[in-house]
């Protein structure tokens, strides 16, 4: 039977008895390495490198009884290959609404809706080449998902830290902000054009305003903007000061 070993945070997807050690599994002749690995609970999107007998191999390869299989996690601080030099775009599942808002605030194209079914989310990712963000392992195992990230943690800022580290996101790069409600790029707007939509105190206290071209919501740099900006600065500082081996509870071989 082939011998398997999963490294670093990939062990978290395995039953406790299989973590941190080598083990064997029976493999049917028709099964690919991907099939066996995902049957053990590890989504293909979390695999950075597959080694069979010490040599890099594709996930769709077939295994032989004497094979030694090493499965390593994705590398951090590297942009996803599909994105090239451009910023990555995301689609987040229904449980990651607050993470999606932080990503939009930082200027990253992030689709989210709390009523999307998995099939809709997968179709959006496939159509636009988006990275699926989710805490649902089964969703990441969908054959149509080419790029995805299992988001760890419950706190939205910890989730942002995890995603920003994995995809080398610049949270202070001056990207144009996006609408927190619908993701469209915000456009500067003259105060006179939105005066009838604002309270007198807001109109008197701020000089710069932005408007969403889609939902028409008006934004300004008030207390909510300052709180979100401060949160992003904290995460960006942690990214700048962290060593690779210190990132998160799970990031280390």
Secondary structure, 3 states (H helix, E strand, C coil): CEEEEECHHHHHHCCHHHCCCCEEECCCCCCEHHHHHHHCCCCHHHEEEEEECCEECCCCCECCCCCEEEEEECCCCCCCHHHCCCCCCEEECCCCHHHHHHHHHCCCCEEECCCCCHHHHHHHHHHHCCEEEECCHHHHCCCCCCCEEECCCCCHHHHHHHHHHHCCCCCCCCCCCECCCCCCEEEEECHHHHHHHCCHHHHHHCCCEEEECCCCCEECCCHHHHHHHHHHHHHHHHHHHCCHHHCCCCCCC
